[in-house]
Amino acid sequence: MGKVAPDATIDSMFDYIDQCDLMTICNAEPTTYTEAVTTFKLADVALTPDTDFTKADGDTNGRKVTIAAKSAVPVDTSGTATHVAIVRTTGTTLRYVTTCTSQALTSGNTVNIPAWDIEVADPTP
């Protein structure tokens, strides 16, 4: 028996993600909302739900959602960036965490965050 996940099924997961309104750069992997916005946060930038998220076909198959680039994001705390988290402040939910290129950040400087995507492949039989 084959397996299938229509685009709408995968996009429903992305609908949960594209309601995020804050992206944080962290010095460790956050596992909770508080860790993402306080404990491990080095910098943060507002996201506009729906607007900063673009759904499309995946690079090879499946679907992806691309999170918009953000420039000149103020660094609040010095440390080494290792993770990016996106959260929804209403309801205080951590919705996605990924790694980033390790980079030393200095308080008072800024950091540029390139566009990045979350990709879900089509199921395989």
N, CA and C atoms as a LAMMPS dump frame, in Angstrom:
ITEM: TIMESTEP
0
ITEM: NUMBER OF ATOMS
375
ITEM: BOX BOUNDS ff ff ff
-5.0000000000000000e+02 5.0000000000000000e+02
-5.0000000000000000e+02 5.0000000000000000e+02
-5.0000000000000000e+02 5.0000000000000000e+02
ITEM: ATOMS id mol type element x y z
1 1 1 N 0.843 -1.176 0
2 1 2 C 0 0 0
3 1 3 C 0.888 1.239 0
4 2 1 N 0.585 2.194 -0.86
5 2 2 C 1.362 3.419 -0.966
6 2 3 C 1.072 4.402 0.162
7 3 1 N 1.906 5.416 0.23
8 3 2 C 1.732 6.488 1.207
9 3 3 C 1.639 7.798 0.452
10 4 1 N 0.811 8.691 0.94
11 4 2 C 0.683 10 0.308
12 4 3 C 0.359 11.036 1.378
13 5 1 N 0.935 12.226 1.2
14 5 2 C 0.599 13.373 2.042
15 5 3 C 0.335 14.53 1.087
16 6 1 N -0.925 14.834 0.821
17 6 2 C -1.23 15.943 -0.08
18 6 3 C -0.602 17.246 0.438
19 7 1 N -0.347 18.171 -0.486
20 7 2 C 0.26 19.448 -0.109
21 7 3 C -0.486 20.107 1.054
22 8 1 N -1.804 20.016 1.042
23 8 2 C -2.605 20.65 2.1
24 8 3 C -2.294 20.07 3.473
25 9 1 N -1.95 18.793 3.518
26 9 2 C -1.606 18.158 4.799
27 9 3 C -0.315 18.743 5.352
28 10 1 N 0.7 18.831 4.505
29 10 2 C 1.984 19.397 4.938
30 10 3 C 1.825 20.886 5.24
31 11 1 N 1.071 21.591 4.393
32 11 2 C 0.874 23.022 4.619
33 11 3 C 0.176 23.312 5.937
34 12 1 N -0.648 22.386 6.425
35 12 2 C -1.314 22.62 7.706
36 12 3 C -0.287 22.69 8.84
37 13 1 N 0.797 21.93 8.727
38 13 2 C 1.887 22.053 9.699
39 13 3 C 2.522 23.442 9.588
40 14 1 N 2.729 23.883 8.359
41 14 2 C 3.328 25.201 8.154
42 14 3 C 2.397 26.32 8.61
43 15 1 N 1.084 26.103 8.574
44 15 2 C 0.139 27.1 9.084
45 15 3 C 0.383 27.352 10.572
46 16 1 N 0.764 26.321 11.295
47 16 2 C 1.095 26.451 12.718
48 16 3 C 2.361 27.29 12.883
49 17 1 N 3.333 27.062 12.016
50 17 2 C 4.609 27.774 12.093
51 17 3 C 4.472 29.216 11.623
52 18 1 N 3.693 29.447 10.554
53 18 2 C 3.667 30.807 10.01
54 18 3 C 2.811 31.773 10.825
55 19 1 N 2.404 31.37 12.01
56 19 2 C 1.756 32.288 12.951
57 19 3 C 2.745 32.815 13.992
58 20 1 N 4.022 32.43 13.858
59 20 2 C 5.054 32.916 14.782
60 20 3 C 5.267 34.41 14.58
61 21 1 N 5.597 35.093 15.672
62 21 2 C 5.799 36.536 15.587
63 21 3 C 7.135 37.003 16.162
64 22 1 N 8.029 36.043 16.467
65 22 2 C 9.338 36.416 17
66 22 3 C 10.347 35.335 16.631
67 23 1 N 11.53 35.778 16.165
68 23 2 C 12.644 34.871 15.888
69 23 3 C 13.79 35.264 16.819
70 24 1 N 14.374 34.269 17.467
71 24 2 C 15.479 34.535 18.383
72 24 3 C 16.728 33.782 17.943
73 25 1 N 17.871 34.389 18.221
74 25 2 C 19.172 33.757 18.003
75 25 3 C 19.651 33.348 19.388
76 26 1 N 20.012 32.072 19.539
77 26 2 C 20.317 31.534 20.866
78 26 3 C 21.723 30.943 20.925
79 27 1 N 22.26 30.866 22.14
80 27 2 C 23.592 30.296 22.342
81 27 3 C 23.553 28.822 22.749
82 28 1 N 22.374 28.246 22.782
83 28 2 C 22.183 26.82 23.072
84 28 3 C 20.81 26.444 22.519
85 29 1 N 20.543 25.153 22.462
86 29 2 C 19.261 24.705 21.915
87 29 3 C 18.141 24.898 22.931
88 30 1 N 17.21 25.807 22.647
89 30 2 C 16.085 25.972 23.574
90 30 3 C 15.076 24.837 23.414
91 31 1 N 14.539 24.395 24.528
92 31 2 C 13.502 23.366 24.496
93 31 3 C 12.175 23.895 25.046
94 32 1 N 12.19 25.145 25.496
95 32 2 C 10.976 25.784 26.002
96 32 3 C 10.917 27.222 25.472
97 33 1 N 9.747 27.798 25.55
98 33 2 C 9.558 29.197 25.163
99 33 3 C 10.482 30.1 25.989
100 34 1 N 10.531 29.903 27.297
101 34 2 C 11.353 30.743 28.177
102 34 3 C 12.823 30.663 27.807
103 35 1 N 13.313 29.478 27.501
104 35 2 C 14.714 29.355 27.087
105 35 3 C 14.965 30.113 25.783
106 36 1 N 14.002 30.068 24.855
107 36 2 C 14.174 30.732 23.559
108 36 3 C 14.159 32.252 23.671
109 37 1 N 13.35 32.799 24.568
110 37 2 C 13.201 34.257 24.629
111 37 3 C 13.953 34.912 25.782
112 38 1 N 14.493 34.098 26.694
113 38 2 C 15.192 34.671 27.842
114 38 3 C 16.535 33.987 28.094
115 39 1 N 16.493 32.736 28.497
116 39 2 C 17.68 32.022 28.975
117 39 3 C 18.825 32.001 27.971
118 40 1 N 18.542 31.611 26.727
119 40 2 C 19.591 31.427 25.717
120 40 3 C 19.613 32.518 24.647
121 41 1 N 18.729 33.502 24.735
122 41 2 C 18.585 34.517 23.681
123 41 3 C 19.755 35.496 23.653
124 42 1 N 20.321 35.653 22.455
125 42 2 C 21.354 36.659 22.232
126 42 3 C 20.792 37.861 21.465
127 43 1 N 19.827 37.582 20.577
128 43 2 C 19.207 38.627 19.767
129 43 3 C 17.812 38.155 19.379
130 44 1 N 16.94 39.117 19.079
131 44 2 C 15.607 38.741 18.618
132 44 3 C 15.084 39.775 17.64
133 45 1 N 14.15 39.329 16.803
134 45 2 C 13.558 40.212 15.811
135 45 3 C 12.107 39.797 15.603
136 46 1 N 11.259 40.795 15.435
137 46 2 C 9.831 40.534 15.207
138 46 3 C 9.618 39.913 13.831
139 47 1 N 8.647 39.019 13.768
140 47 2 C 8.193 38.435 12.51
141 47 3 C 6.739 38.841 12.319
142 48 1 N 6.343 38.996 11.072
143 48 2 C 4.947 39.277 10.77
144 48 3 C 4.296 37.978 10.336
145 49 1 N 3.356 37.463 11.148
146 49 2 C 2.688 36.214 10.772
147 49 3 C 2.171 36.272 9.337
148 50 1 N 2.258 35.145 8.67
149 50 2 C 1.885 34.979 7.265
150 50 3 C 2.828 35.724 6.315
151 51 1 N 3.1 37.003 6.541
152 51 2 C 3.894 37.825 5.623
153 51 3 C 5.348 37.376 5.523
154 52 1 N 5.979 37.03 6.636
155 52 2 C 7.394 36.631 6.637
156 52 3 C 7.59 35.148 6.34
157 53 1 N 6.548 34.464 5.924
158 53 2 C 6.59 33.024 5.662
159 53 3 C 6.015 32.756 4.272
160 54 1 N 6.765 32.019 3.459
161 54 2 C 6.31 31.719 2.099
162 54 3 C 6.315 30.214 1.88
163 55 1 N 5.142 29.658 1.611
164 55 2 C 5.016 28.22 1.324
165 55 3 C 5.222 27.974 -0.163
166 56 1 N 5.894 26.855 -0.481
167 56 2 C 6.148 26.503 -1.883
168 56 3 C 6.466 25.017 -1.972
169 57 1 N 6.611 24.532 -3.206
170 57 2 C 7.075 23.161 -3.393
171 57 3 C 8.482 23.034 -2.816
172 58 1 N 8.801 21.852 -2.295
173 58 2 C 10.13 21.596 -1.762
174 58 3 C 11.179 21.603 -2.861
175 59 1 N 12.446 21.659 -2.465
176 59 2 C 13.531 21.702 -3.445
177 59 3 C 13.579 20.433 -4.299
178 60 1 N 13.292 19.274 -3.691
179 60 2 C 13.284 18.016 -4.454
180 60 3 C 11.891 17.441 -4.555
181 61 1 N 11.149 17.482 -3.478
182 61 2 C 9.758 17.042 -3.451
183 61 3 C 9.139 17.59 -2.178
184 62 1 N 7.921 17.233 -1.892
185 62 2 C 7.278 17.712 -0.668
186 62 3 C 6.992 19.201 -0.723
187 63 1 N 7.071 19.831 0.442
188 63 2 C 6.76 21.25 0.582
189 63 3 C 7.797 21.913 1.479
190 64 1 N 7.87 23.238 1.398
191 64 2 C 8.747 23.996 2.289
192 64 3 C 8.079 25.318 2.623
193 65 1 N 8.508 25.867 3.747
194 65 2 C 8.133 27.225 4.108
195 65 3 C 9.446 27.976 4.322
196 66 1 N 9.565 29.138 3.682
197 66 2 C 10.772 29.955 3.797
198 66 3 C 10.489 31.122 4.726
199 67 1 N 11.402 31.313 5.678
200 67 2 C 11.298 32.418 6.629
201 67 3 C 12.152 33.551 6.076
202 68 1 N 11.593 34.739 6.024
203 68 2 C 12.256 35.896 5.408
204 68 3 C 13.55 36.274 6.126
205 69 1 N 14.496 36.806 5.352
206 69 2 C 15.75 37.323 5.895
207 69 3 C 15.466 38.564 6.745
208 70 1 N 16.315 38.778 7.722
209 70 2 C 16.218 39.968 8.575
210 70 3 C 17.615 40.581 8.677
211 71 1 N 17.71 41.878 8.455
212 71 2 C 19.005 42.566 8.455
213 71 3 C 19.159 43.473 9.66
214 72 1 N 20.399 43.635 10.077
215 72 2 C 20.765 44.56 11.154
216 72 3 C 19.958 44.33 12.436
217 73 1 N 19.868 43.078 12.838
218 73 2 C 19.159 42.725 14.071
219 73 3 C 20.075 43.057 15.254
220 74 1 N 19.627 43.894 16.189
221 74 2 C 20.477 44.262 17.322
222 74 3 C 20.805 43.052 18.218
223 75 1 N 22.072 42.95 18.603
224 75 2 C 22.513 41.896 19.516
225 75 3 C 22.397 42.443 20.938
226 76 1 N 21.637 41.737 21.779
227 76 2 C 21.393 42.181 23.153
228 76 3 C 22.426 41.643 24.133
229 77 1 N 22.92 40.423 23.874
230 77 2 C 23.825 39.749 24.795
231 77 3 C 24.962 39.112 24.005
232 78 1 N 26.194 39.254 24.482
233 78 2 C 27.345 38.633 23.812
234 78 3 C 27.331 37.128 24.028
235 79 1 N 27.762 36.394 23.018
236 79 2 C 27.83 34.938 23.109
237 79 3 C 27.984 34.344 21.727
238 80 1 N 28.022 33.025 21.656
239 80 2 C 28.164 32.333 20.385
240 80 3 C 26.81 31.806 19.94
241 81 1 N 26.356 32.293 18.796
242 81 2 C 25.078 31.86 18.237
243 81 3 C 25.218 30.442 17.702
244 82 1 N 24.288 29.566 18.091
245 82 2 C 24.303 28.18 17.615
246 82 3 C 22.929 27.72 17.135
247 83 1 N 21.87 28.429 17.525
248 83 2 C 20.51 28.009 17.188
249 83 3 C 19.624 29.213 16.865
250 84 1 N 18.606 28.952 16.071
251 84 2 C 17.567 29.931 15.769
252 84 3 C 16.246 29.304 16.197
253 85 1 N 15.43 30.097 16.875
254 85 2 C 14.12 29.622 17.31
255 85 3 C 13.061 30.588 16.81
256 86 1 N 11.887 30.047 16.5
257 86 2 C 10.748 30.905 16.206
258 86 3 C 9.641 30.543 17.184
259 87 1 N 8.991 31.604 17.682
260 87 2 C 7.983 31.433 18.73
261 87 3 C 6.761 32.277 18.413
262 88 1 N 5.702 31.946 19.101
263 88 2 C 4.495 32.784 19.08
264 88 3 C 4.34 33.339 20.485
265 89 1 N 4.406 34.668 20.587
266 89 2 C 4.36 35.282 21.912
267 89 3 C 2.979 35.155 22.546
268 90 1 N 1.915 35.213 21.727
269 90 2 C 0.573 34.967 22.246
270 90 3 C 0.472 33.475 22.511
271 91 1 N 0.3 33.121 23.758
272 91 2 C 0.26 31.709 24.11
273 91 3 C 1.624 31.162 24.497
274 92 1 N 2.651 31.988 24.332
275 92 2 C 4.025 31.632 24.712
276 92 3 C 4.415 30.215 24.294
277 93 1 N 4.423 29.98 22.974
278 93 2 C 4.769 28.654 22.475
279 93 3 C 6.032 28.688 21.619
280 94 1 N 6.899 27.751 21.898
281 94 2 C 8.072 27.494 21.066
282 94 3 C 7.59 26.633 19.913
283 95 1 N 7.812 27.087 18.675
284 95 2 C 7.233 26.366 17.538
285 95 3 C 8.259 25.702 16.631
286 96 1 N 9.507 26.189 16.612
287 96 2 C 10.516 25.527 15.777
288 96 3 C 11.9 25.988 16.212
289 97 1 N 12.852 25.055 16.182
290 97 2 C 14.25 25.346 16.511
291 97 3 C 15.124 24.661 15.475
292 98 1 N 16.159 25.354 15.037
293 98 2 C 17.129 24.766 14.122
294 98 3 C 18.525 25.268 14.489
295 99 1 N 19.52 24.612 13.958
296 99 2 C 20.889 25.069 14.174
297 99 3 C 21.219 26.167 13.166
298 100 1 N 22.266 26.91 13.477
299 100 2 C 22.781 27.913 12.547
300 100 3 C 24.299 27.823 12.565
301 101 1 N 24.925 28.474 11.615
302 101 2 C 26.382 28.519 11.596
303 101 3 C 26.847 29.2 12.874
304 102 1 N 27.733 28.536 13.606
305 102 2 C 28.24 29.088 14.858
306 102 3 C 28.956 30.415 14.586
307 103 1 N 28.565 31.428 15.349
308 103 2 C 29.127 32.761 15.132
309 103 3 C 29.155 33.521 16.446
310 104 1 N 30.292 34.15 16.744
311 104 2 C 30.404 34.974 17.946
312 104 3 C 29.662 36.29 17.71
313 105 1 N 28.778 36.634 18.645
314 105 2 C 28.032 37.888 18.576
315 105 3 C 28.421 38.761 19.758
316 106 1 N 28.474 40.072 19.523
317 106 2 C 28.855 41.006 20.571
318 106 3 C 27.72 41.98 20.829
319 107 1 N 27.369 42.132 22.091
320 107 2 C 26.308 43.05 22.492
321 107 3 C 26.583 44.439 21.924
322 108 1 N 25.555 45.065 21.382
323 108 2 C 25.691 46.396 20.805
324 108 3 C 25.918 46.363 19.3
325 109 1 N 26.328 45.221 18.774
326 109 2 C 26.49 45.064 17.323
327 109 3 C 25.175 44.584 16.728
328 110 1 N 25.193 44.28 15.447
329 110 2 C 24.015 43.723 14.788
330 110 3 C 24.4 42.423 14.094
331 111 1 N 23.377 41.647 13.746
332 111 2 C 23.578 40.391 13.027
333 111 3 C 22.542 40.33 11.902
334 112 1 N 22.956 39.798 10.766
335 112 2 C 22.051 39.574 9.644
336 112 3 C 21.638 38.111 9.65
337 113 1 N 20.365 37.872 9.471
338 113 2 C 19.838 36.508 9.427
339 113 3 C 19.356 36.257 8.002
340 114 1 N 20 35.335 7.283
341 114 2 C 19.56 35.067 5.915
342 114 3 C 18.227 34.334 5.909
343 115 1 N 17.551 34.361 4.764
344 115 2 C 16.327 33.568 4.617
345 115 3 C 16.691 32.097 4.807
346 116 1 N 15.797 31.345 5.42
347 116 2 C 16.024 29.919 5.629
348 116 3 C 14.688 29.201 5.516
349 117 1 N 14.76 27.896 5.311
350 117 2 C 13.497 27.188 5.132
351 117 3 C 13.414 25.913 5.952
352 118 1 N 12.18 25.51 6.136
353 118 2 C 11.836 24.246 6.775
354 118 3 C 11.214 23.41 5.664
355 119 1 N 11.756 22.241 5.437
356 119 2 C 11.283 21.428 4.333
357 119 3 C 10.798 20.063 4.835
358 120 1 N 9.666 19.643 4.297
359 120 2 C 9.095 18.329 4.628
360 120 3 C 8.975 17.552 3.316
361 121 1 N 9.648 16.412 3.255
362 121 2 C 9.645 15.599 2.044
363 121 3 C 8.343 14.796 1.932
364 122 1 N 8.017 14.435 0.716
365 122 2 C 6.891 13.537 0.481
366 122 3 C 7.207 12.197 1.12
367 123 1 N 6.198 11.499 1.643
368 123 2 C 6.454 10.174 2.226
369 123 3 C 6.905 9.187 1.13
370 124 1 N 7.704 8.225 1.548
371 124 2 C 8.157 7.196 0.61
372 124 3 C 7.479 5.881 0.96
373 125 1 N 7.236 5.043 -0.049
374 125 2 C 6.543 3.767 0.202
375 125 3 C 7.378 2.828 1.076
